[in-house]
Amino acid sequence: MRKKIVAGNWKMNKTLQEGTELGESINNYLKKHNPGQVEPVLCTPSIHLAAVTDIVDNNIIKTGAQNCSEKESGAYTGEISASMIKSAGATYVILGHSERRSYFMEDDDLLYNKTITALKNELKVIFCCGEVLKERENQNHFQIVRRQLETGLFNITDQQFLNVVIAYEPVWAIGTGVTATSQQAQEMHHFIRGLVEEKYGNTIAEDTTILYGGSCNAGNADELFSLPDVDGGLIGGASLKSDDFCKIIGSF
Ligand code: PGA
């Protein structure tokens, strides 16, 4: 069955103490208000992962990193490996976020290698895709998303793909307060599900979780999550406040 997920992407925010407080507060709320079939995920800065994973009830809340190295281990100063993330207790890793693609020059080939390494280390991958404004204005958005998925992701096996969640994040909606309209979100999610079907078949496509990201908040989550091909959200700014994030989880 298709899993519903609400994942918070904390980005480079919160000190360790603030992060553990946020994790604790979300945990306290969700222990009282069972999120039901929705899986909440906290994608914290890597240095907070072990502490936040320890503080939350892992039967209810999962944790994840926001990036990992494509290398297994070795002399790569400053990098963080998939096995380190796994050993900190995390379940997920976000790969291909537009901020990694644009500020850190991560391309499709690198993201494919990162995906393979993460999956080998038994992490689940939240794989991000999405077009910039100019690409949408030029009507290239479907083509861009197709390329990102076909080159960066789709060479993995069926078995590996079962551990992948796709996040569609139109770059023009990230952190801007501008959200994709329901029609724009639904048509792209439907398109993405169709691409998964072409490559992996109908059963896997129907079971694939596709998240929407980009200024999703407590005010618009209801509408976005009611769309047939939207299975949850990847939440940036609104995941930094416990009340807002818990309200979004309650939107299903
Ligand atoms: P936003 O970020 O919710 O602040 O727009 C989403 C994301 O970048 O994952």
Boltz pocket constraint, residues with backbone or C-beta under 6 A from the ligand:
constraints:
  - pocket:
      binder: B
      contacts: [[A, 9], [A, 169], [A, 173], [A, 174], [A, 175], [A, 176], [A, 177], [A, 213], [A, 214], [A, 215], [A, 216], [A, 234], [A, 235], [A, 236], [A, 237], [A, 238]]
      max_distance: 6.0
